[in-house]
Amino acid sequence: MKSTIYFIISVAMLLASCSNNEKKQESSSQEVSQVPYPEAKKSYEPMKIERLDLLAADFNTLPQAEAHSMLDAMEPGASLYIQLMGNLISSKGDVADAANGMSALAEANAVKIFGKEVKERLAELTNIEAEIGQVCGVINADFPNAHVSHIYGVISPYRQGVITSDSNVFVVTNLYLGADFPGYKGFDEYFRSTRVTERIPYDVAEAALAAGYPYRDGNTALSKMLYHGALIYCAMSTMLHPDAAMAIGVTPEQLKWLDDNRTEIWRTLIDRNMLYSTVPLDADKLLAEAGSSAWLHPEAPGRVGRFIGLEIVRAYLAQKPDTQLAWLLTPAFYNSDKVLAEAAFNPQ
């Protein structure tokens, strides 16, 4: 009974937000498209990516003293990396000992397969270090719950581009070898298209912010969309010249389709009662990486919910421009039943 009452109240509030104050809503809908995407207002120095990936690839061929010295210089990341990859090397070496662990990791299939390619394709990451320094500088200054002290490049067999451990961030470089990398042929096209080095700063920003401000206490698709929208907006705010399509995880052409069809998308979500759905599959349809959203439209790209979530955040900030961005990453924002009304969000 309580869940039924909550659903009825939620729908009533949603309908009210779509019907009351029509003039205000039309104005807001026009304002949304005019609100510029965020960008950083202050520049920061580059941040060095400590290349554990290159060290792992060469560890057993380097002179022992040189290899051990390089390993020591990359602590605490070296020991954390070995622990993270422990299941790959536990039968080959002592994970508790950094030198033995790295020696064993150097013999792991993932390092043997990708080490040469990483050295050839990503030997130099100066431009990315400049962008990551910018991202981490803003995060450390403007988001109190998130902090990045070290960035490490690593090789991993897992399909996760960025891994965080406390204030340490690990970039899995073998997942950013380029959309044309032959080793990605077995992956879907939508995944391959994001395997470019230009994505690294966006993935680092989102992973670091999510580590400091994890999603909590919500269970509706709308709440999760708002959280993703806030993550994207805040990640973009750390960059000097962010790209919205890259931040959302779509192509420029897909972003244009989403922008052109925002009204139909929004109406479909309402008509199908998806916004307040607590069924995990509904949120996955809206947010998970996918080549398309065929359930919505044959031409709809995946991650529609990230686009809508970002648009709601932009509408909200158009109404409340003094909002602290870090607050958007808290349950007080994304779990609030007042956000839609306060944003006057109603795409026209």
Order of alpha helices (4+ residues) and beta strands (2+ residues): alpha-alpha-beta-alpha-alpha-alpha-alpha-alpha-alpha-alpha-beta-beta-beta-alpha-alpha-alpha-alpha-alpha-alpha-alpha-alpha-alpha-alpha
